[in-house]
Amino acid sequence: MGDARPPGLWLGEGLGLSQGDVDLDGRTVRVRRTLLHDRTFGPSKSVRGERQISLPDRLIELLRSHGALVAEERLAATEWVETDPLFPTRRGTYPLVRNVQRRFRRLSDRLDLPAGTSPHTLRHTWASTLTSG
């Protein structure tokens, strides 16, 4: 029987990714942990949570562009903490989950998305879109 998990990542899984979890040439990302609200790491939600995901072409392009932007920010930063997050703050640290959620809500409001739209609901909407064929 196939994996019942929808494609994609939970917010904490995405924020917990390090540069080393992504293999753009191999077209995969390895999910192995989740970023918790206090910037510590915990295990994925289930045994099936630890997984390798194939990356589509468009996402590989976006991740390459993102990597170039992070490199520019690192050079321009007056203070940079040498950690390895895929999605660092402007100081190079792993972000606080609540700050990402707050920024997402502001963006969601600005885009006039339905009330209650969250990364979680978008994940499920995308999964439903993929399975509806």
DSSP file with accessible surface (Angstrom, degrees, kcal/mol):
  #  RESIDUE AA STRUCTURE BP1 BP2  ACC     N-H-->O    O-->H-N    N-H-->O    O-->H-N    TCO  KAPPA ALPHA  PHI   PSI    X-CA   Y-CA   Z-CA
    1    1 A M              0   0  242      0, 0.0     3,-0.1     0, 0.0     0, 0.0   0.000 360.0 360.0 360.0 141.4    0.0    0.0    0.0
    2    2 A G        -     0   0   63      1,-0.1     2,-0.3     2,-0.1     0, 0.0  -0.156 360.0 -79.4 -75.9 169.7    1.3    3.5   -0.9
    3    3 A D        -     0   0   83      1,-0.1    -1,-0.1     2,-0.1     0, 0.0  -0.515  34.0-154.8 -69.9 126.9    2.2    6.3    1.5
    4    4 A A        +     0   0   80     -2,-0.3    -1,-0.1    -3,-0.1    -2,-0.1   0.549  59.6 110.8 -82.7  -7.1   -1.0    8.1    2.6
    5    5 A R  S    S-     0   0   35      1,-0.1     3,-0.1    43,-0.0    -2,-0.1  -0.464  74.9-115.5 -69.2 138.0    0.8   11.3    3.4
    6    6 A P        -     0   0   31      0, 0.0    -1,-0.1     0, 0.0   118,-0.1  -0.342  40.5 -95.1 -65.1 153.1    0.0   14.2    1.0
    7    7 A P  S    S+     0   0   61      0, 0.0   120,-0.2     0, 0.0     2,-0.2  -0.323  88.4  43.3 -65.1 155.3    2.9   15.4   -1.0
    8    8 A G  S    S-     0   0   29     -3,-0.1     2,-0.3   118,-0.1   115,-0.0  -0.479  85.5 -71.0 103.5-174.9    4.8   18.3    0.4
    9    9 A L        -     0   0   49     -2,-0.2     2,-0.1     2,-0.0   114,-0.1  -0.869  30.7-116.4-122.3 151.7    6.0   19.3    3.8
   10   10 A W     >  -     0   0   60     -2,-0.3     4,-2.4     1,-0.1     5,-0.2  -0.472  43.8-106.1 -71.8 157.5    4.5   20.5    7.1
   11   11 A L  H  > S+     0   0   44      1,-0.2     4,-2.7     2,-0.2     5,-0.2   0.935 121.0  49.4 -55.1 -48.6    5.7   24.0    7.9
   12   12 A G  H  > S+     0   0   12      1,-0.2    23,-2.4     2,-0.2     4,-1.4   0.850 109.3  52.8 -62.3 -34.0    8.1   22.8   10.6
   13   13 A E  H  4 S+     0   0    2     21,-0.3     4,-0.4    -3,-0.2    -1,-0.2   0.935 111.5  45.5 -66.5 -45.2    9.6   20.2    8.3
   14   14 A G  H >< S+     0   0   12     -4,-2.4     3,-1.2     1,-0.2    -2,-0.2   0.926 114.2  47.8 -63.9 -43.4   10.3   22.8    5.6
   15   15 A L  H 3< S+     0   0   14     -4,-2.7    72,-0.3     1,-0.2    -1,-0.2   0.766 108.1  57.5 -70.5 -22.4   11.7   25.3    8.1
   16   16 A G  T 3< S+     0   0    1     -4,-1.4    -1,-0.2    -5,-0.2    -2,-0.2   0.486  80.7 115.6 -86.3  -1.5   13.9   22.5    9.6
   17   17 A L    <   -     0   0    7     -3,-1.2    69,-2.8    -4,-0.4    70,-0.5  -0.430  51.1-155.6 -69.5 140.8   15.6   21.7    6.3
   18   18 A S  B >   -A   85   0A   6     67,-0.3     3,-1.6    68,-0.1     4,-0.4  -0.688  32.7-105.1-106.1 167.0   19.3   22.3    6.1
   19   19 A Q  G >  S+     0   0   74     65,-2.4     3,-1.5     1,-0.3    -1,-0.1   0.884 121.5  59.4 -55.6 -37.8   21.4   23.0    3.0
   20   20 A G  G 3  S+     0   0   53     64,-0.3    -1,-0.3     1,-0.3    -3,-0.0   0.625  93.2  65.6 -69.7 -13.4   22.7   19.4    3.3
   21   21 A D  G <  S+     0   0    5     -3,-1.6     9,-2.7     8,-0.1     2,-0.5   0.613  91.7  76.1 -81.1 -12.4   19.1   18.0    3.0
   22   22 A V  E <   -B   29   0B  25     -3,-1.5     2,-0.5    -4,-0.4     7,-0.2  -0.876  53.3-176.7-108.7 129.8   18.8   19.2   -0.5
   23   23 A D  E  >> +B   28   0B  79      5,-3.0     5,-2.2    -2,-0.5     4,-0.6  -0.872   4.1 177.6-121.8  91.9   20.4   17.5   -3.5
   24   24 A L  T  45S+     0   0   36     -2,-0.5     3,-0.3     1,-0.2    -1,-0.1   0.881  82.9  49.5 -66.0 -37.2   19.6   19.6   -6.5
   25   25 A D  T  45S+     0   0  136      1,-0.2    -1,-0.2     2,-0.1    -2,-0.1   0.891 115.8  43.1 -68.1 -37.4   21.6   17.5   -8.9
   26   26 A G  T  45S-     0   0   38      2,-0.2    -1,-0.2    28,-0.0    -2,-0.2   0.486 109.0-130.6 -83.5  -7.1   20.0   14.4   -7.6
   27   27 A R  T  <5 +     0   0  102     -4,-0.6    28,-3.0    -3,-0.3     2,-0.3   0.819  66.0 111.2  64.3  37.1   16.6   16.2   -7.6
   28   28 A T  E   < -BC  23  54B  24     -5,-2.2    -5,-3.0    26,-0.3     2,-0.4  -0.943  51.9-154.3-138.4 160.1   15.7   15.2   -4.1
   29   29 A V  E     -BC  22  53B   9     24,-2.1    24,-2.9    -2,-0.3     2,-0.6  -0.992  17.8-142.3-130.3 138.1   15.2   16.6   -0.6
   30   30 A R  E     - C   0  52B 114     -9,-2.7     2,-0.6    -2,-0.4    22,-0.2  -0.906   9.1-158.0-104.1 119.6   15.6   14.5    2.5
   31   31 A V  E     + C   0  51B   2     20,-3.3    20,-1.5    -2,-0.6     3,-0.1  -0.870  31.8 146.0 -97.1 121.9   13.1   15.2    5.3
   32   32 A R        +     0   0   81     -2,-0.6    12,-0.4     1,-0.3     2,-0.3   0.439  59.4  10.4-135.7  -6.3   14.5   14.0    8.6
   33   33 A R        -     0   0   41     10,-0.2     2,-0.4   -20,-0.2    -1,-0.3  -0.970  60.8-122.5-161.9 174.9   13.3   16.4   11.3
   34   34 A T  E     -D   42   0C  26      8,-2.9     8,-2.6    -2,-0.3     2,-0.5  -0.974  24.1-122.0-131.0 143.2   11.0   19.3   12.2
   35   35 A L  E     -D   41   0C   4    -23,-2.4     6,-0.2    -2,-0.4     2,-0.1  -0.755  31.8-147.2 -83.7 126.5   11.8   22.7   13.5
   36   36 A L    >   -     0   0   70      4,-3.3     3,-1.9    -2,-0.5    61,-0.4  -0.426  29.1 -96.6 -90.7 169.8    9.9   23.3   16.8
   37   37 A H  T 3  S+     0   0  110      1,-0.3    61,-0.3     2,-0.1    60,-0.1   0.695 122.7  52.8 -62.6 -19.2    8.6   26.7   18.1
   38   38 A D  T 3  S-     0   0  107      2,-0.1    -1,-0.3    58,-0.1     3,-0.1   0.151 121.4-101.9-103.5  20.2   11.7   27.3   20.2
   39   39 A R  S <  S+     0   0   93     -3,-1.9     2,-0.2     1,-0.3    -2,-0.1   0.682  87.2 119.2  67.3  19.5   14.2   26.8   17.4
   40   40 A T        -     0   0   64     -4,-0.0    -4,-3.3     0, 0.0     2,-0.4  -0.599  62.5-114.4-100.2 173.9   15.1   23.3   18.5
   41   41 A F  E     -D   35   0C  78     -6,-0.2    -6,-0.2    -2,-0.2    -8,-0.0  -0.857  28.2-179.2-114.3 147.5   14.5   20.2   16.4
   42   42 A G  E     -D   34   0C  12     -8,-2.6    -8,-2.9    -2,-0.4     3,-0.1  -0.842  37.1 -85.0-130.7 171.6   12.2   17.2   16.9
   43   43 A P        -     0   0  101      0, 0.0   -10,-0.2     0, 0.0    -1,-0.1  -0.288  55.5 -86.8 -71.8 162.7   11.6   14.1   14.9
   44   44 A S        -     0   0   10    -12,-0.4     6,-0.1     2,-0.1     5,-0.1  -0.234  49.5 -98.2 -60.7 163.3    9.2   14.0   12.0
   45   45 A K  S    S+     0   0  149      4,-0.1     2,-0.3   -12,-0.1    -1,-0.1   0.747  97.9   2.8 -61.6 -28.0    5.6   13.3   13.0
   46   46 A S  S >> S-     0   0   52      1,-0.1     3,-1.3     0, 0.0     4,-0.7  -0.926  82.8 -92.6-148.6 173.8    5.7    9.7   12.2
   47   47 A V  G >4 S+     0   0  138     -2,-0.3     3,-1.1     1,-0.3    -1,-0.1   0.911 128.6  51.9 -58.2 -39.9    8.0    6.9   11.0
   48   48 A R  G 34 S+     0   0  128      1,-0.2    -1,-0.3    -3,-0.1    -3,-0.1   0.622  91.9  78.9 -71.9 -10.6    6.8    7.7    7.4
   49   49 A G  G <4 S+     0   0    0     -3,-1.3     2,-0.7    -5,-0.1    -1,-0.2   0.828  77.2  76.2 -66.5 -32.0    7.7   11.4    8.2
   50   50 A E  S << S+     0   0  117     -3,-1.1     2,-0.3    -4,-0.7   -18,-0.2  -0.739  75.7 130.4 -80.6 114.6   11.3   10.7    7.5
   51   51 A R  E     -C   31   0B  37    -20,-1.5   -20,-3.3    -2,-0.7     2,-0.4  -0.962  57.7-114.0-157.7 169.8   11.4   10.5    3.8
   52   52 A Q  E     -C   30   0B 129     -2,-0.3     2,-0.4   -22,-0.2   -22,-0.2  -0.959  30.1-160.1-115.8 134.2   13.0   11.5    0.5
   53   53 A I  E     -C   29   0B  41    -24,-2.9   -24,-2.1    -2,-0.4     2,-0.2  -0.946  15.8-126.5-118.9 136.1   11.0   13.6   -1.9
   54   54 A S  E     -C   28   0B  98     -2,-0.4   -26,-0.3   -26,-0.2   -27,-0.1  -0.555  25.2-137.2 -76.7 143.0   11.6   14.1   -5.6
   55   55 A L        -     0   0   11    -28,-3.0     2,-0.1    -2,-0.2    -1,-0.0  -0.883   9.9-132.8-106.4 131.1   11.8   17.7   -6.8
   56   56 A P     >  -     0   0   80      0, 0.0     4,-2.1     0, 0.0     3,-0.4  -0.354  30.8-104.0 -74.8 161.0   10.1   19.0   -9.9
   57   57 A D  H  > S+     0   0  100      1,-0.2     4,-2.4     2,-0.2     5,-0.2   0.883 118.7  53.3 -51.3 -47.5   12.1   21.1  -12.4
   58   58 A R  H  > S+     0   0  150      1,-0.2     4,-2.3     2,-0.2    -1,-0.2   0.897 108.9  48.9 -61.7 -39.3   10.4   24.4  -11.3
   59   59 A L  H  > S+     0   0   69     -3,-0.4     4,-2.8     2,-0.2    -1,-0.2   0.894 108.3  53.8 -68.9 -36.7   11.2   23.8   -7.7
   60   60 A I  H  X S+     0   0   11     -4,-2.1     4,-2.3     2,-0.2    -2,-0.2   0.943 109.5  48.9 -61.5 -43.4   14.8   23.1   -8.5
   61   61 A E  H  X S+     0   0  106     -4,-2.4     4,-2.3     1,-0.2    -2,-0.2   0.928 112.5  48.0 -59.6 -46.7   15.0   26.4  -10.4
   62   62 A L  H  X S+     0   0   79     -4,-2.3     4,-2.7     1,-0.2    -1,-0.2   0.898 110.9  50.3 -63.7 -40.2   13.4   28.3   -7.4
   63   63 A L  H  X S+     0   0   22     -4,-2.8     4,-2.5     2,-0.2    -1,-0.2   0.870 109.1  51.6 -68.2 -34.4   15.8   26.6   -4.9
   64   64 A R  H  X S+     0   0  124     -4,-2.3     4,-1.9    -5,-0.2    -2,-0.2   0.943 112.7  45.6 -65.2 -44.5   18.8   27.6   -7.1
   65   65 A S  H  X S+     0   0   74     -4,-2.3     4,-2.2     1,-0.2    -2,-0.2   0.910 112.1  52.1 -62.9 -42.0   17.6   31.2   -7.2
   66   66 A H  H  X S+     0   0   49     -4,-2.7     4,-2.6     1,-0.2    -1,-0.2   0.919 106.8  53.1 -60.6 -43.6   16.9   31.1   -3.5
   67   67 A G  H  X S+     0   0   29     -4,-2.5     4,-2.3     1,-0.2    -1,-0.2   0.895 108.2  50.3 -59.8 -39.6   20.4   29.8   -2.8
   68   68 A A  H  X S+     0   0   52     -4,-1.9     4,-2.1     2,-0.2    -1,-0.2   0.913 110.6  49.7 -65.8 -40.1   21.9   32.7   -4.8
   69   69 A L  H  X S+     0   0  101     -4,-2.2     4,-2.6     2,-0.2    -2,-0.2   0.911 110.0  50.5 -65.1 -40.8   19.8   35.2   -2.8
   70   70 A V  H  X S+     0   0   22     -4,-2.6     4,-2.7     1,-0.2    -1,-0.2   0.922 108.8  52.3 -63.5 -41.3   20.9   33.7    0.5
   71   71 A A  H  X S+     0   0   50     -4,-2.3     4,-2.0     1,-0.2    -1,-0.2   0.913 110.4  48.2 -62.0 -40.6   24.5   33.9   -0.6
   72   72 A E  H  X S+     0   0  124     -4,-2.1     4,-2.0     2,-0.2    -1,-0.2   0.921 111.9  49.0 -64.3 -44.8   24.0   37.6   -1.4
   73   73 A E  H  X S+     0   0   84     -4,-2.6     4,-1.6     1,-0.2    -2,-0.2   0.887 108.6  54.1 -62.7 -38.6   22.3   38.3    2.0
   74   74 A R  H  < S+     0   0  111     -4,-2.7    -1,-0.2     1,-0.2    -2,-0.2   0.920 110.5  45.9 -61.4 -44.2   25.1   36.5    3.8
   75   75 A L  H  < S+     0   0  145     -4,-2.0    -1,-0.2     1,-0.2    -2,-0.2   0.858 116.5  45.0 -67.0 -34.9   27.7   38.7    2.1
   76   76 A A  H  < S+     0   0   82     -4,-2.0    -1,-0.2    -5,-0.2    -2,-0.2   0.663  90.3 107.3 -84.1 -15.9   25.7   41.9    2.9
   77   77 A A     <  -     0   0   32     -4,-1.6     3,-0.2    -3,-0.2    14,-0.1  -0.338  57.2-155.3 -69.1 140.9   24.9   41.0    6.5
   78   78 A T  S    S+     0   0  154      1,-0.3     2,-0.4    -2,-0.1    -1,-0.1   0.715  91.6  28.5 -82.4 -22.7   26.6   42.8    9.3
   79   79 A E  S    S+     0   0  106     11,-0.2     2,-0.4     2,-0.0    -1,-0.3  -0.980  71.7 171.4-139.4 123.0   26.0   39.8   11.5
   80   80 A W        -     0   0   48     -2,-0.4     2,-0.5    -3,-0.2    12,-0.2  -0.987  22.3-147.2-136.3 125.0   25.7   36.3   10.2
   81   81 A V        -     0   0   50     10,-3.6     2,-1.8    -2,-0.4    -2,-0.0  -0.806  24.8-125.7 -91.1 124.9   25.5   33.1   12.3
   82   82 A E        +     0   0  126     -2,-0.5     2,-0.2     2,-0.1    10,-0.1  -0.546  61.2 128.5 -77.2  84.4   27.2   30.2   10.6
   83   83 A T        -     0   0   60     -2,-1.8    10,-0.1     9,-0.4   -65,-0.0  -0.646  60.0-120.8-120.0-172.5   24.4   27.6   10.6
   84   84 A D        +     0   0   74     -2,-0.2   -65,-2.4     3,-0.0   -64,-0.3  -0.067  46.8 150.1-127.9  33.4   23.0   25.6    7.7
   85   85 A P  B     -A   18   0A   5      0, 0.0   -67,-0.3     0, 0.0   -69,-0.1  -0.434  42.7-143.8 -70.9 145.8   19.3   26.4    7.3
   86   86 A L  S    S+     0   0    9    -69,-2.8   -68,-0.1     1,-0.3   -16,-0.1   0.869 102.9  33.8 -69.7 -35.6   17.8   26.2    3.8
   87   87 A F  S    S+     0   0   73    -70,-0.5    -1,-0.3   -72,-0.3    -3,-0.0  -0.700  89.4 179.4-120.7  76.3   15.6   29.1    4.7
   88   88 A P        -     0   0   25      0, 0.0     6,-0.2     0, 0.0     2,-0.1  -0.314  28.0-114.8 -77.8 162.4   17.6   31.3    7.1
   89   89 A T    >   -     0   0   35      4,-2.5     3,-1.9     1,-0.1     5,-0.0  -0.233  48.7 -86.4 -75.4-179.5   16.7   34.5    8.7
   90   90 A R  T 3  S+     0   0  182      1,-0.3   -11,-0.2     2,-0.1    -1,-0.1   0.617 133.5  51.4 -67.5 -10.5   18.6   37.7    7.7
   91   91 A R  T 3  S-     0   0  101      2,-0.1   -10,-3.6   -11,-0.1    -1,-0.3   0.369 121.3-106.2-102.7  -3.2   21.1   36.7   10.4
   92   92 A G  S <  S+     0   0    0     -3,-1.9    -9,-0.4     1,-0.3     2,-0.1   0.505  78.8 124.2  93.7   3.6   21.6   33.2    9.1
   93   93 A T  S    S-     0   0   16      1,-0.1    -4,-2.5    -9,-0.1    -1,-0.3  -0.460  72.7 -90.4 -92.3 167.6   19.7   31.4   11.9
   94   94 A Y        -     0   0   26     -6,-0.2    -1,-0.1    -2,-0.1   -78,-0.1  -0.541  55.0-112.8 -69.5 142.0   16.8   29.0   11.7
   95   95 A P        -     0   0   12      0, 0.0     2,-0.5     0, 0.0   -56,-0.1  -0.293  21.6-106.2 -76.3 162.4   13.6   31.1   11.9
   96   96 A L    >>  -     0   0   26      1,-0.1     4,-1.8   -58,-0.1     3,-0.5  -0.772  25.8-136.2 -82.4 131.1   11.0   31.1   14.6
   97   97 A V  H 3> S+     0   0    6     -2,-0.5     4,-2.7   -61,-0.4     5,-0.2   0.909 103.1  55.1 -56.9 -42.4    7.9   29.3   13.5
   98   98 A R  H 3> S+     0   0  126    -61,-0.3     4,-2.4     1,-0.2    -1,-0.2   0.854 104.9  53.3 -64.5 -32.5    5.6   31.9   14.9
   99   99 A N  H <> S+     0   0   57     -3,-0.5     4,-2.4     2,-0.2    -1,-0.2   0.912 110.1  47.3 -67.0 -40.0    7.4   34.7   12.9
  100  100 A V  H  X S+     0   0   40     -4,-1.8     4,-2.5     2,-0.2    -2,-0.2   0.929 112.4  49.8 -65.6 -42.8    6.9   32.7    9.7
  101  101 A Q  H  X S+     0   0   65     -4,-2.7     4,-2.4     2,-0.2    -2,-0.2   0.916 110.9  49.7 -62.3 -40.9    3.2   32.1   10.6
  102  102 A R  H  X S+     0   0  102     -4,-2.4     4,-2.1     2,-0.2    -2,-0.2   0.933 112.0  47.0 -64.0 -45.0    2.7   35.8   11.3
  103  103 A R  H  X S+     0   0  157     -4,-2.4     4,-2.3     1,-0.2    -1,-0.2   0.887 110.7  53.2 -64.6 -37.8    4.3   36.9    8.0
  104  104 A F  H  X S+     0   0   42     -4,-2.5     4,-3.1     2,-0.2    -1,-0.2   0.924 107.3  51.2 -62.6 -44.0    2.2   34.3    6.2
  105  105 A R  H  X S+     0   0  134     -4,-2.4     4,-2.6     2,-0.2    -2,-0.2   0.918 110.3  49.2 -60.7 -42.4   -1.0   35.7    7.7
  106  106 A R  H  X S+     0   0  140     -4,-2.1     4,-2.4     2,-0.2    -1,-0.2   0.928 113.8  45.6 -62.9 -43.8    0.0   39.2    6.6
  107  107 A L  H  X S+     0   0   70     -4,-2.3     4,-2.2     2,-0.2    -2,-0.2   0.922 111.8  52.3 -65.0 -41.7    0.7   38.1    3.1
  108  108 A S  H  <>S+     0   0    6     -4,-3.1     5,-2.5     1,-0.2     4,-0.3   0.917 111.0  47.4 -60.5 -43.2   -2.5   36.0    3.1
  109  109 A D  H ><5S+     0   0  115     -4,-2.6     3,-1.3     1,-0.2    -1,-0.2   0.923 110.8  51.2 -64.5 -43.8   -4.5   39.1    4.1
  110  110 A R  H 3<5S+     0   0  196     -4,-2.4    -1,-0.2     1,-0.3    -2,-0.2   0.858 111.6  47.5 -62.9 -34.3   -2.8   41.3    1.5
  111  111 A L  T 3<5S-     0   0  110     -4,-2.2    -1,-0.3    -5,-0.2    -2,-0.2   0.444 111.5-124.7 -85.5  -0.5   -3.6   38.7   -1.2
  112  112 A D  T < 5 +     0   0  145     -3,-1.3    -3,-0.2    -4,-0.3    -2,-0.1   0.869  48.4 168.6  59.1  38.9   -7.2   38.5    0.1
  113  113 A L      < -     0   0   61     -5,-2.5    -1,-0.2     1,-0.1     3,-0.1  -0.434  47.5 -77.2 -74.3 158.0   -7.1   34.8    0.6
  114  114 A P    >   -     0   0   93      0, 0.0     3,-1.8     0, 0.0    -1,-0.1  -0.225  59.5 -90.1 -56.5 146.2  -10.0   33.2    2.6
  115  115 A A  T 3  S+     0   0  106      1,-0.3     3,-0.1    -3,-0.1    -6,-0.0  -0.261 114.3  29.5 -55.3 139.7   -9.8   33.7    6.3
  116  116 A G  T 3  S+     0   0   69      1,-0.3    -1,-0.3    -3,-0.1     5,-0.2   0.426  79.0 151.9  87.8  -0.3   -7.9   30.8    8.0
  117  117 A T    <   +     0   0   21     -3,-1.8    -1,-0.3    -4,-0.1    -9,-0.1  -0.454  17.7 163.2 -64.9 131.5   -5.7   30.1    5.0
  118  118 A S     >  -     0   0   36     -2,-0.2     4,-2.5    -3,-0.1     5,-0.2  -0.902  56.4 -97.0-140.7 168.3   -2.4   28.7    6.3
  119  119 A P  H  > S+     0   0   37      0, 0.0     4,-2.2     0, 0.0     5,-0.1   0.898 125.5  55.6 -55.5 -35.2    0.6   26.7    5.0
  120  120 A H  H  > S+     0   0   81      2,-0.2     4,-2.0     1,-0.2     5,-0.2   0.929 107.7  46.0 -64.3 -45.7   -1.2   23.6    6.2
  121  121 A T  H  > S+     0   0   54      1,-0.2     4,-2.5     2,-0.2    -1,-0.2   0.892 111.9  52.0 -67.2 -35.8   -4.4   24.4    4.3
  122  122 A L  H  X S+     0   0   75     -4,-2.5     4,-2.7     2,-0.2    -1,-0.2   0.897 106.6  54.5 -65.3 -37.5   -2.4   25.2    1.1
  123  123 A R  H  X S+     0   0   18     -4,-2.2     4,-2.2    -5,-0.2    -2,-0.2   0.930 111.8  43.5 -60.1 -45.3   -0.6   21.8    1.5
  124  124 A H  H  X S+     0   0   73     -4,-2.0     4,-2.5     2,-0.2    -2,-0.2   0.873 111.3  53.8 -71.9 -34.8   -3.9   20.0    1.6
  125  125 A T  H  X S+     0   0   83     -4,-2.5     4,-2.4     2,-0.2    -2,-0.2   0.933 110.4  47.8 -62.0 -44.2   -5.3   22.0   -1.3
  126  126 A W  H  X S+     0   0  145     -4,-2.7     4,-2.5     2,-0.2    -2,-0.2   0.934 111.0  50.5 -63.3 -43.4   -2.3   21.1   -3.4
  127  127 A A  H  X S+     0   0   10     -4,-2.2     4,-2.1     1,-0.2    -2,-0.2   0.924 111.2  48.9 -61.5 -41.7   -2.6   17.4   -2.5
  128  128 A S  H  X S+     0   0   72     -4,-2.5     4,-1.6     1,-0.2    -1,-0.2   0.907 109.9  51.8 -65.2 -39.6   -6.3   17.5   -3.4
  129  129 A T  H  < S+     0   0   74     -4,-2.4     4,-0.4     1,-0.2    -1,-0.2   0.920 110.4  48.7 -62.5 -42.8   -5.4   19.1   -6.7
  130  130 A L  H >< S+     0   0   84     -4,-2.5     3,-0.7     1,-0.2    -1,-0.2   0.885 114.2  44.6 -65.3 -39.2   -2.8   16.5   -7.5
  131  131 A T  H 3< S+     0   0  120     -4,-2.1    -1,-0.2     1,-0.2    -2,-0.2   0.707 100.3  67.9 -83.0 -15.4   -5.1   13.6   -6.7
  132  132 A S  T 3<        0   0   97     -4,-1.6    -1,-0.2    -5,-0.2    -2,-0.2   0.567 360.0 360.0 -81.5  -7.2   -8.2   15.0   -8.6
  133  133 A G    <         0   0  104     -3,-0.7    -3,-0.1    -4,-0.4    -2,-0.1   0.706 360.0 360.0  72.7 360.0   -6.3   14.5  -11.8
